[in-house]
Amino acid sequence: MGKLLKKHRWSFMLVLIGIIIMVSLNYASSDQMESKETVQPLDGGLGLLPLYWIVGIVGGCIALTLTYVSWKKYRAQRRRKN
């Protein structure tokens, strides 16, 4: 199990972050449904949507960078082996 976690730790981290985001979105939507009053946010009704976009874009860039670096490392190791 230890080798599996070492080998795929970034994948596990991304999945964990995704689960946390989905749970927080679920709680946010359930809180809005339970409130009796309709309170409009001061920013025109966007709420935390821009934050989620920023998290998605930054997280996507990090994931793409890690994927690219891993692929380059894999290719270099494969070339060294041959």
Backbone as JSON Lines, residues from 0, in Angstrom:
{"i":0,"aa":"M","n":[0.82,-1.19,0.0],"ca":[0.0,0.0,0.0],"c":[0.87,1.25,0.0]}
{"i":1,"aa":"G","n":[2.01,1.23,0.67],"ca":[2.88,2.38,0.73],"c":[3.43,2.76,-0.63]}
{"i":2,"aa":"K","n":[3.8,1.75,-1.44],"ca":[4.32,2.04,-2.77],"c":[3.23,2.64,-3.65]}
{"i":3,"aa":"L","n":[2.02,2.15,-3.49],"ca":[0.9,2.68,-4.28],"c":[0.67,4.15,-3.96]}
{"i":4,"aa":"L","n":[0.72,4.5,-2.67],"ca":[0.51,5.89,-2.29],"c":[1.64,6.78,-2.8]}
{"i":5,"aa":"K","n":[2.87,6.29,-2.74],"ca":[3.99,7.08,-3.25],"c":[3.88,7.29,-4.74]}
{"i":6,"aa":"K","n":[3.49,6.25,-5.45],"ca":[3.44,6.31,-6.9],"c":[2.31,7.22,-7.4]}
{"i":7,"aa":"H","n":[1.2,7.23,-6.71],"ca":[0.02,7.96,-7.18],"c":[-0.41,9.05,-6.21]}
{"i":8,"aa":"R","n":[0.52,9.62,-5.48],"ca":[0.12,10.6,-4.45],"c":[-0.54,11.83,-5.05]}
{"i":9,"aa":"W","n":[-0.1,12.29,-6.23],"ca":[-0.7,13.47,-6.85],"c":[-2.13,13.16,-7.3]}
{"i":10,"aa":"S","n":[-2.34,11.97,-7.79],"ca":[-3.71,11.6,-8.2],"c":[-4.63,11.57,-6.99]}
{"i":11,"aa":"F","n":[-4.14,11.0,-5.89],"ca":[-4.95,10.96,-4.68],"c":[-5.23,12.37,-4.16]}
{"i":12,"aa":"M","n":[-4.24,13.26,-4.25],"ca":[-4.44,14.63,-3.81],"c":[-5.5,15.34,-4.64]}
{"i":13,"aa":"L","n":[-5.43,15.16,-5.97],"ca":[-6.41,15.79,-6.84],"c":[-7.81,15.27,-6.58]}
{"i":14,"aa":"V","n":[-7.93,13.97,-6.35],"ca":[-9.24,13.39,-6.05],"c":[-9.75,13.93,-4.72]}
{"i":15,"aa":"L","n":[-8.88,14.03,-3.73],"ca":[-9.28,14.55,-2.43],"c":[-9.72,16.0,-2.54]}
{"i":16,"aa":"I","n":[-8.99,16.81,-3.28],"ca":[-9.37,18.21,-3.47],"c":[-10.72,18.3,-4.19]}
{"i":17,"aa":"G","n":[-10.92,17.46,-5.2],"ca":[-12.2,17.44,-5.9],"c":[-13.35,17.07,-4.99]}
{"i":18,"aa":"I","n":[-13.14,16.09,-4.14],"ca":[-14.19,15.68,-3.2],"c":[-14.52,16.82,-2.24]}
{"i":19,"aa":"I","n":[-13.48,17.49,-1.74],"ca":[-13.69,18.6,-0.81],"c":[-14.47,19.72,-1.49]}
{"i":20,"aa":"I","n":[-14.13,20.03,-2.73],"ca":[-14.85,21.09,-3.45],"c":[-16.3,20.68,-3.68]}
{"i":21,"aa":"M","n":[-16.53,19.44,-4.08],"ca":[-17.9,19.0,-4.32],"c":[-18.74,19.02,-3.04]}
{"i":22,"aa":"V","n":[-18.14,18.61,-1.93],"ca":[-18.87,18.63,-0.66],"c":[-19.19,20.07,-0.26]}
{"i":23,"aa":"S","n":[-18.21,20.98,-0.43],"ca":[-18.48,22.37,-0.07],"c":[-19.55,22.98,-0.97]}
{"i":24,"aa":"L","n":[-19.57,22.62,-2.26],"ca":[-20.63,23.11,-3.15],"c":[-21.98,22.57,-2.72]}
{"i":25,"aa":"N","n":[-22.01,21.32,-2.29],"ca":[-23.26,20.7,-1.85],"c":[-23.79,21.4,-0.6]}
{"i":26,"aa":"Y","n":[-22.9,21.68,0.35],"ca":[-23.34,22.38,1.56],"c":[-23.8,23.79,1.24]}
{"i":27,"aa":"A","n":[-23.12,24.45,0.33],"ca":[-23.51,25.82,-0.04],"c":[-24.9,25.81,-0.68]}
{"i":28,"aa":"S","n":[-25.16,24.86,-1.56],"ca":[-26.46,24.82,-2.22],"c":[-27.56,24.42,-1.24]}
{"i":29,"aa":"S","n":[-27.27,23.52,-0.3],"ca":[-28.29,23.12,0.66],"c":[-28.58,24.26,1.64]}
{"i":30,"aa":"D","n":[-27.57,25.07,1.98],"ca":[-27.8,26.22,2.85],"c":[-28.7,27.24,2.16]}
{"i":31,"aa":"Q","n":[-28.52,27.44,0.86],"ca":[-29.34,28.4,0.13],"c":[-30.78,27.91,0.05]}
{"i":32,"aa":"M","n":[-30.98,26.61,-0.07],"ca":[-32.33,26.07,-0.19],"c":[-33.06,26.15,1.14]}
{"i":33,"aa":"E","n":[-32.33,26.05,2.26],"ca":[-32.96,26.05,3.57],"c":[-33.34,27.45,4.04]}
{"i":34,"aa":"S","n":[-32.65,28.47,3.54],"ca":[-32.93,29.82,4.03],"c":[-34.28,30.3,3.5]}
{"i":35,"aa":"K","n":[-35.04,30.89,4.37],"ca":[-36.37,31.38,4.0],"c":[-36.28,32.73,3.3]}
{"i":36,"aa":"E","n":[-35.3,33.52,3.67],"ca":[-35.15,34.84,3.09],"c":[-34.32,34.74,1.81]}
{"i":37,"aa":"T","n":[-34.65,35.6,0.88],"ca":[-33.83,35.67,-0.33],"c":[-32.97,36.92,-0.21]}
{"i":38,"aa":"V","n":[-31.72,36.72,0.11],"ca":[-30.78,37.81,0.27],"c":[-29.88,37.83,-0.95]}
{"i":39,"aa":"Q","n":[-29.85,38.97,-1.62],"ca":[-29.01,39.12,-2.81],"c":[-27.62,39.58,-2.38]}
{"i":40,"aa":"P","n":[-26.58,38.9,-2.85],"ca":[-25.23,39.35,-2.53],"c":[-24.96,40.71,-3.17]}
{"i":41,"aa":"L","n":[-24.02,41.43,-2.58],"ca":[-23.71,42.78,-3.07],"c":[-23.02,42.77,-4.42]}
{"i":42,"aa":"D","n":[-22.42,41.66,-4.81],"ca":[-21.66,41.63,-6.05],"c":[-22.51,41.26,-7.26]}
{"i":43,"aa":"G","n":[-23.79,41.37,-7.18],"ca":[-24.65,41.13,-8.32],"c":[-25.1,39.68,-8.46]}
{"i":44,"aa":"G","n":[-24.98,38.88,-7.45],"ca":[-25.47,37.52,-7.49],"c":[-24.46,36.47,-7.91]}
{"i":45,"aa":"L","n":[-23.21,36.82,-8.03],"ca":[-22.21,35.84,-8.45],"c":[-21.77,34.92,-7.31]}
{"i":46,"aa":"G","n":[-21.78,35.41,-6.09],"ca":[-21.37,34.59,-4.95],"c":[-19.91,34.18,-5.06]}
{"i":47,"aa":"L","n":[-19.66,32.9,-4.88],"ca":[-18.29,32.38,-4.92],"c":[-17.91,31.82,-6.28]}
{"i":48,"aa":"L","n":[-18.74,32.06,-7.28],"ca":[-18.45,31.52,-8.61],"c":[-17.08,31.92,-9.15]}
{"i":49,"aa":"P","n":[-16.66,33.19,-9.04],"ca":[-15.32,33.54,-9.53],"c":[-14.21,32.79,-8.8]}
{"i":50,"aa":"L","n":[-14.41,32.54,-7.51],"ca":[-13.42,31.79,-6.75],"c":[-13.29,30.37,-7.28]}
{"i":51,"aa":"Y","n":[-14.41,29.75,-7.6],"ca":[-14.36,28.39,-8.14],"c":[-13.68,28.36,-9.5]}
{"i":52,"aa":"W","n":[-13.9,29.39,-10.3],"ca":[-13.22,29.46,-11.59],"c":[-11.71,29.59,-11.4]}
{"i":53,"aa":"I","n":[-11.3,30.43,-10.46],"ca":[-9.86,30.61,-10.2],"c":[-9.25,29.31,-9.69]}
{"i":54,"aa":"V","n":[-9.93,28.65,-8.77],"ca":[-9.43,27.37,-8.25],"c":[-9.34,26.36,-9.37]}
{"i":55,"aa":"G","n":[-10.34,26.3,-10.23],"ca":[-10.31,25.36,-11.35],"c":[-9.2,25.64,-12.34]}
{"i":56,"aa":"I","n":[-9.01,26.91,-12.66],"ca":[-7.97,27.27,-13.62],"c":[-6.58,27.01,-13.05]}
{"i":57,"aa":"V","n":[-6.35,27.45,-11.82],"ca":[-5.04,27.25,-11.2],"c":[-4.78,25.76,-10.99]}
{"i":58,"aa":"G","n":[-5.79,25.04,-10.48],"ca":[-5.63,23.6,-10.29],"c":[-5.39,22.87,-11.6]}
{"i":59,"aa":"G","n":[-6.08,23.3,-12.66],"ca":[-5.87,22.69,-13.97],"c":[-4.47,22.95,-14.5]}
{"i":60,"aa":"C","n":[-3.98,24.17,-14.3],"ca":[-2.6,24.48,-14.73],"c":[-1.59,23.65,-13.96]}
{"i":61,"aa":"I","n":[-1.8,23.5,-12.68],"ca":[-0.88,22.68,-11.88],"c":[-0.93,21.23,-12.34]}
{"i":62,"aa":"A","n":[-2.13,20.71,-12.56],"ca":[-2.27,19.32,-13.01],"c":[-1.62,19.12,-14.37]}
{"i":63,"aa":"L","n":[-1.82,20.06,-15.3],"ca":[-1.19,19.94,-16.61],"c":[0.34,20.01,-16.51]}
{"i":64,"aa":"T","n":[0.84,20.89,-15.67],"ca":[2.29,20.99,-15.49],"c":[2.86,19.71,-14.91]}
{"i":65,"aa":"L","n":[2.2,19.16,-13.9],"ca":[2.69,17.91,-13.3],"c":[2.61,16.76,-14.3]}
{"i":66,"aa":"T","n":[1.59,16.73,-15.11],"ca":[1.47,15.7,-16.14],"c":[2.6,15.82,-17.15]}
{"i":67,"aa":"Y","n":[2.86,17.03,-17.59],"ca":[3.93,17.26,-18.57],"c":[5.29,16.85,-18.0]}
{"i":68,"aa":"V","n":[5.58,17.26,-16.77],"ca":[6.87,16.92,-16.16],"c":[6.99,15.41,-15.97]}
{"i":69,"aa":"S","n":[5.92,14.77,-15.55],"ca":[5.95,13.32,-15.38],"c":[6.19,12.62,-16.71]}
{"i":70,"aa":"W","n":[5.55,13.1,-17.77],"ca":[5.75,12.5,-19.09],"c":[7.18,12.67,-19.56]}
{"i":71,"aa":"K","n":[7.76,13.85,-19.36],"ca":[9.15,14.08,-19.75],"c":[10.09,13.17,-18.96]}
{"i":72,"aa":"K","n":[9.83,13.01,-17.69],"ca":[10.66,12.13,-16.85],"c":[10.54,10.69,-17.32]}
{"i":73,"aa":"Y","n":[9.33,10.25,-17.62],"ca":[9.11,8.89,-18.09],"c":[9.85,8.65,-19.4]}
{"i":74,"aa":"R","n":[9.76,9.59,-20.32],"ca":[10.46,9.43,-21.61],"c":[11.97,9.39,-21.42]}
{"i":75,"aa":"A","n":[12.5,10.24,-20.53],"ca":[13.95,10.26,-20.29],"c":[14.41,8.94,-19.66]}
{"i":76,"aa":"Q","n":[13.65,8.41,-18.72],"ca":[14.02,7.14,-18.09],"c":[13.93,6.01,-19.1]}
{"i":77,"aa":"R","n":[12.94,6.04,-19.95],"ca":[12.78,5.0,-20.97],"c":[13.95,5.03,-21.96]}
{"i":78,"aa":"R","n":[14.35,6.23,-22.33],"ca":[15.5,6.36,-23.25],"c":[16.79,5.88,-22.61]}
{"i":79,"aa":"R","n":[16.99,6.19,-21.33],"ca":[18.18,5.74,-20.62],"c":[18.23,4.23,-20.51]}
{"i":80,"aa":"K","n":[17.06,3.64,-20.3],"ca":[16.98,2.18,-20.15],"c":[17.33,1.49,-21.46]}
{"i":81,"aa":"N","n":[16.91,2.03,-22.58],"ca":[17.2,1.43,-23.9],"c":[18.55,1.84,-24.3]}
